[in-house]
Amino acid sequence: MSPSPVQRVLETVKPYARAVKFNWLYRRSVRRAKQARSSEGSAATPIAFFIGCGRSGTTILGDVFARHPQVHYLFEPYHSWAAIDPRTDMLRLYVNGDGETLMDGDEVRDGVRARFERVILAEGAASGRSLIVEKTPINTLRIGYLEALAPGSNYLHIVRDGVDVCRSINRLATLNDYAIAGKPTLNKWWGIGGYKWQALARDGAKAGYYPDEVTTLTTHLERGAYEWLVSLGEVDRHRAALGGRLFEFTYDQFTRAPRQTLTDIANHLGIDAGEDWLRAGDEALDEARRNKGEPLRLPLKMATDFNRYQERFGFENRAEV
């Protein structure tokens, strides 16, 4: 069925509306980042970070917590992070610079903490809620950086079957149906001109993640597997330091037993697990989705580690060599 004239007009207008929205959000965050506040240095509203490789269920998890009366929820505030530190914009949505994917605590430069306080923490404090929850999947690769900005924070790590994740990334990157006016080379997953992949491959190899194999990855499916592997590797690298502040669970656990999972998470975060909120979680969730597609084939070292993670988390799919 062909689209109606109204639908065609809407599809034409959307890229321009997105451009206006993105520009407004970024400029507002830049203004906030420059505005010193009288409350700076006072006790801040605690913040928890929802992490996990993209396409692992972080969005649906965040949607549930956005409904919690004690939570101020921040959904992928890329504009805020770009205003805080331009290097975080690995998609090049706002800053045409040298974005980074993996970032550690020693990269928190002068002024970054103040801008984080003015943009992220101040917004949470203004909400009057008792907890800020921030969800940006790429932050899975920036745990050390987050620790330097908000020491003592909690982390919720959701893990999904790696093959399902890769197929979902492949679908989004291939369909590429998200346009923004003025950004003709935007890829929905890999950013402007595919810069996110360039940065991930560069930063990952520098950190020791399959430097001999990453240059052989050419498809969205393979590159999605690399992002999944590096994400899990970074969580493991910080696991001991995070200790009990890290709450880890699988997408299957979340969808199979949402009430119990949400109750456990609420207890971990020190917020209430009220009946109305739990009911909203029940209504928002379906059974875990399985993404069909071609087999995942990876270089030997990557395939070995990929399958080791799959076994560790109880996932059935396997990568081929």
HUSUL-V660994 format. One record per residue. SS is DSSP state (H for helix, E for strand, L for the rest). BURIAL is I if it has 9 or more other C-alpha atoms within 8 Angstrom, else O. D_LAST is the distance of its C-alpha to the last C-alpha in Angstrom with 2 decimals. Layout:
ss:SS burial:BURIAL d_last:D_LAST
ss:SS burial:BURIAL d_last:D_LAST
This chain:
ss:L burial:O d_last:41.46
ss:L burial:O d_last:42.23
ss:L burial:O d_last:42.96
ss:L burial:O d_last:46.62
ss:H burial:O d_last:48.50
ss:H burial:O d_last:48.45
ss:H burial:O d_last:44.68
ss:H burial:I d_last:44.29
ss:H burial:O d_last:46.62
ss:H burial:O d_last:44.75
ss:H burial:O d_last:41.41
ss:H burial:O d_last:43.19
ss:H burial:O d_last:44.76
ss:H burial:I d_last:41.77
ss:H burial:I d_last:40.22
ss:H burial:I d_last:43.66
ss:H burial:O d_last:44.25
ss:H burial:I d_last:40.96
ss:H burial:I d_last:41.94
ss:H burial:O d_last:45.31
ss:H burial:O d_last:43.84
ss:H burial:I d_last:41.27
ss:H burial:I d_last:44.01
ss:H burial:O d_last:46.45
ss:H burial:I d_last:44.10
ss:H burial:I d_last:43.18
ss:H burial:O d_last:46.80
ss:H burial:O d_last:47.97
ss:H burial:I d_last:45.50
ss:H burial:I d_last:46.58
ss:H burial:O d_last:50.18
ss:H burial:I d_last:49.48
ss:H burial:I d_last:47.64
ss:H burial:O d_last:50.85
ss:L burial:O d_last:53.29
ss:L burial:O d_last:54.31
ss:L burial:O d_last:55.38
ss:L burial:O d_last:58.18
ss:L burial:O d_last:55.94
ss:L burial:O d_last:53.43
ss:L burial:O d_last:52.93
ss:L burial:O d_last:53.97
ss:L burial:O d_last:51.85
ss:L burial:O d_last:48.92
ss:L burial:I d_last:47.51
ss:L burial:O d_last:44.46
ss:E burial:I d_last:41.07
ss:E burial:I d_last:37.83
ss:E burial:I d_last:34.45
ss:E burial:I d_last:31.98
ss:E burial:I d_last:28.50
ss:L burial:I d_last:24.93
ss:L burial:I d_last:22.20
ss:L burial:I d_last:23.66
ss:L burial:O d_last:23.32
ss:L burial:I d_last:23.38
ss:L burial:I d_last:26.96
ss:H burial:I d_last:28.97
ss:H burial:O d_last:31.17
ss:H burial:I d_last:32.31
ss:H burial:O d_last:32.89
ss:H burial:I d_last:34.94
ss:H burial:O d_last:36.86
ss:H burial:I d_last:38.07
ss:H burial:I d_last:39.21
ss:H burial:I d_last:40.90
ss:L burial:I d_last:43.30
ss:L burial:O d_last:44.27
ss:L burial:O d_last:47.86
ss:L burial:I d_last:47.27
ss:E burial:I d_last:44.23
ss:E burial:I d_last:44.22
ss:E burial:I d_last:40.82
ss:E burial:I d_last:39.21
ss:E burial:O d_last:36.50
ss:L burial:O d_last:34.25
ss:L burial:I d_last:37.25
ss:H burial:O d_last:35.58
ss:H burial:I d_last:39.08
ss:H burial:I d_last:40.41
ss:H burial:I d_last:37.74
ss:H burial:I d_last:38.24
ss:H burial:I d_last:41.96
ss:H burial:I d_last:41.39
ss:L burial:I d_last:39.02
ss:H burial:I d_last:37.99
ss:H burial:I d_last:34.85
ss:H burial:I d_last:33.36
ss:L burial:I d_last:33.30
ss:L burial:I d_last:29.76
ss:L burial:I d_last:30.06
ss:L burial:I d_last:33.25
ss:L burial:O d_last:35.11
ss:L burial:I d_last:38.23
ss:L burial:O d_last:37.99
ss:L burial:O d_last:36.88
ss:L burial:O d_last:36.04
ss:L burial:O d_last:33.40
ss:L burial:I d_last:31.68
ss:L burial:I d_last:29.47
ss:L burial:I d_last:26.73
ss:L burial:I d_last:26.65
ss:L burial:I d_last:30.29
ss:L burial:I d_last:32.01
ss:H burial:I d_last:35.57
ss:H burial:O d_last:36.87
ss:H burial:O d_last:36.30
ss:L burial:I d_last:39.01
ss:L burial:O d_last:41.69
ss:L burial:O d_last:45.41
ss:L burial:O d_last:46.25
ss:H burial:I d_last:42.89
ss:H burial:I d_last:44.11
ss:H burial:O d_last:47.32
ss:H burial:I d_last:45.58
ss:H burial:I d_last:43.21
ss:H burial:I d_last:46.34
ss:H burial:I d_last:48.16
ss:H burial:I d_last:45.43
ss:H burial:I d_last:43.32
ss:H burial:I d_last:45.60
ss:H burial:I d_last:48.79
ss:H burial:I d_last:47.50
ss:H burial:I d_last:46.67
ss:H burial:I d_last:50.07
ss:H burial:O d_last:51.84
ss:H burial:O d_last:50.32
ss:L burial:O d_last:52.16
ss:L burial:I d_last:49.15
ss:L burial:I d_last:48.36
ss:E burial:I d_last:44.64
ss:E burial:I d_last:42.45
ss:E burial:I d_last:38.92
ss:E burial:I d_last:36.66
ss:E burial:I d_last:33.35
ss:L burial:I d_last:31.18
ss:H burial:I d_last:27.42
ss:H burial:I d_last:26.90
ss:H burial:I d_last:29.30
ss:H burial:I d_last:26.51
ss:H burial:I d_last:25.79
ss:L burial:I d_last:29.52
ss:H burial:I d_last:30.63
ss:H burial:I d_last:32.48
ss:H burial:I d_last:34.21
ss:H burial:I d_last:35.28
ss:H burial:I d_last:36.54
ss:H burial:I d_last:38.75
ss:H burial:I d_last:40.15
ss:L burial:O d_last:40.63
ss:L burial:O d_last:40.59
ss:L burial:O d_last:40.57
ss:L burial:I d_last:38.89
ss:E burial:I d_last:36.85
ss:E burial:I d_last:33.22
ss:E burial:I d_last:31.69
ss:E burial:I d_last:27.91
ss:E burial:I d_last:26.30
ss:E burial:I d_last:22.64
ss:L burial:I d_last:20.94
ss:L burial:I d_last:17.79
ss:H burial:I d_last:15.14
ss:H burial:I d_last:13.78
ss:H burial:I d_last:17.48
ss:H burial:I d_last:18.14
ss:H burial:I d_last:15.55
ss:H burial:I d_last:16.85
ss:H burial:I d_last:20.34
ss:H burial:I d_last:19.90
ss:H burial:I d_last:18.53
ss:H burial:O d_last:21.60
ss:H burial:I d_last:24.06
ss:H burial:I d_last:22.91
ss:H burial:O d_last:22.93
ss:H burial:O d_last:26.23
ss:L burial:I d_last:27.79
ss:L burial:O d_last:31.08
ss:L burial:O d_last:32.69
ss:L burial:I d_last:35.11
ss:L burial:I d_last:37.54
ss:L burial:I d_last:40.43
ss:L burial:O d_last:40.38
ss:L burial:O d_last:36.62
ss:L burial:O d_last:35.34
ss:L burial:O d_last:31.95
ss:E burial:I d_last:31.06
ss:E burial:I d_last:27.64
ss:L burial:I d_last:27.86
ss:L burial:O d_last:24.82
ss:L burial:I d_last:24.57
ss:E burial:I d_last:28.33
ss:E burial:I d_last:30.65
ss:L burial:O d_last:28.98
ss:L burial:I d_last:25.58
ss:H burial:I d_last:27.02
ss:H burial:I d_last:25.29
ss:H burial:I d_last:21.89
ss:H burial:O d_last:23.56
ss:H burial:I d_last:25.11
ss:H burial:I d_last:22.07
ss:H burial:I d_last:19.98
ss:H burial:O d_last:23.10
ss:H burial:I d_last:24.11
ss:H burial:I d_last:20.73
ss:H burial:I d_last:20.15
ss:H burial:O d_last:23.79
ss:L burial:O d_last:23.34
ss:L burial:O d_last:20.51
ss:L burial:O d_last:17.54
ss:L burial:I d_last:14.72
ss:L burial:I d_last:17.23
ss:L burial:O d_last:15.23
ss:L burial:I d_last:12.28
ss:H burial:I d_last:14.36
ss:H burial:O d_last:15.97
ss:H burial:O d_last:12.92
ss:L burial:O d_last:12.71
ss:L burial:O d_last:14.87
ss:L burial:O d_last:14.76
ss:H burial:I d_last:16.58
ss:H burial:I d_last:13.73
ss:H burial:I d_last:11.49
ss:H burial:I d_last:14.76
ss:H burial:I d_last:15.80
ss:H burial:I d_last:12.92
ss:H burial:I d_last:14.18
ss:H burial:I d_last:17.66
ss:H burial:I d_last:16.91
ss:H burial:I d_last:15.47
ss:H burial:I d_last:18.44
ss:H burial:I d_last:20.82
ss:H burial:I d_last:20.01
ss:H burial:O d_last:20.09
ss:H burial:I d_last:23.49
ss:H burial:I d_last:24.89
ss:H burial:O d_last:23.99
ss:H burial:O d_last:25.61
ss:H burial:I d_last:28.81
ss:H burial:I d_last:28.79
ss:H burial:O d_last:31.39
ss:H burial:O d_last:33.66
ss:H burial:O d_last:33.68
ss:H burial:O d_last:34.40
ss:H burial:O d_last:36.12
ss:H burial:I d_last:36.07
ss:E burial:I d_last:32.43
ss:E burial:I d_last:32.17
ss:E burial:O d_last:28.65
ss:E burial:I d_last:27.80
ss:E burial:I d_last:25.26
ss:H burial:I d_last:25.72
ss:H burial:I d_last:25.92
ss:H burial:I d_last:28.71
ss:H burial:I d_last:30.53
ss:H burial:I d_last:30.59
ss:H burial:O d_last:31.29
ss:L burial:O d_last:34.11
ss:H burial:I d_last:35.24
ss:H burial:I d_last:38.72
ss:H burial:O d_last:37.72
ss:H burial:I d_last:34.98
ss:H burial:I d_last:37.41
ss:H burial:I d_last:40.16
ss:H burial:O d_last:38.07
ss:H burial:I d_last:37.10
ss:H burial:I d_last:40.74
ss:H burial:I d_last:41.92
ss:H burial:O d_last:39.46
ss:H burial:O d_last:40.80
ss:L burial:O d_last:44.41
ss:L burial:O d_last:45.13
ss:L burial:O d_last:46.59
ss:L burial:I d_last:44.70
ss:L burial:O d_last:47.41
ss:H burial:O d_last:47.51
ss:H burial:O d_last:47.63
ss:H burial:I d_last:44.53
ss:H burial:I d_last:42.60
ss:H burial:O d_last:43.75
ss:H burial:I d_last:42.49
ss:H burial:I d_last:39.06
ss:H burial:I d_last:39.17
ss:H burial:O d_last:40.09
ss:H burial:O d_last:37.38
ss:L burial:I d_last:34.41
ss:L burial:O d_last:32.70
ss:L burial:O d_last:30.03
ss:L burial:O d_last:26.54
ss:L burial:O d_last:24.98
ss:L burial:O d_last:21.70
ss:L burial:O d_last:20.13
ss:L burial:O d_last:18.90
ss:L burial:O d_last:16.61
ss:L burial:O d_last:13.58
ss:L burial:O d_last:10.18
ss:L burial:I d_last:8.41
ss:E burial:I d_last:5.23
ss:L burial:I d_last:5.23
ss:L burial:O d_last:5.82
ss:H burial:O d_last:5.79
ss:H burial:O d_last:9.14
ss:H burial:I d_last:8.88
ss:H burial:I d_last:6.24
ss:H burial:O d_last:8.60
ss:H burial:I d_last:11.58
ss:H burial:I d_last:10.78
ss:H burial:I d_last:10.65
ss:H burial:O d_last:13.61
ss:H burial:O d_last:15.52
ss:H burial:I d_last:14.94
ss:H burial:I d_last:16.38
ss:H burial:O d_last:19.08
ss:L burial:O d_last:20.40
ss:L burial:O d_last:20.21
ss:L burial:O d_last:17.89
ss:L burial:O d_last:16.45
ss:L burial:O d_last:13.43
ss:L burial:I d_last:9.89
ss:L burial:I d_last:6.75
ss:E burial:O d_last:3.78
ss:L burial:O d_last:0.00
